[in-house]
Amino acid sequence: MKRILIICIFIIATINPSYAQDQEKNYCHDKESWKEWDELVQKYPHDMDIQMLHAVRIGFCKKIEAGTIDFETARDVFNHLHESVYKKAKNEQTQWLKKNQL
């Protein structure tokens, strides 16, 4: 349950209310964003969803810099993957709550 809660909190905290405006922001150059990710993966080294998202982010940023993938494609794929992890965590949380309901 702790893992699910952590993922949900992280995902909710990283969702910007002005999401549509931030569609073009390239977080590969955002030092504060990298710091947050690095702290998160160090704090939860056994959470494979967080580790996977971090690895994908690193890979996409390297591919964008190398010019082997365009920013829009990487952004869209990462956002889709991020949403899938969020839905998975939300589903696990719902199942846990149903199981432990008084």
Salt bridges, closest charged atoms under 4 A:
GLU24 OE2 - ARG75 NH1 3.04
ASP30 OD2 - LYS25 NZ 3.85
ASP38 OD1 - HIS54 NE2 3.31
ASP49 OD2 - ARG3 NH2 3.01
ASP49 OD2 - LYS88 NZ 3.26
GLU65 OE2 - HIS29 NE2 3.24
ASP76 OD1 - ARG75 NH2 2.95
GLU83 OE2 - LYS87 NZ 3.05
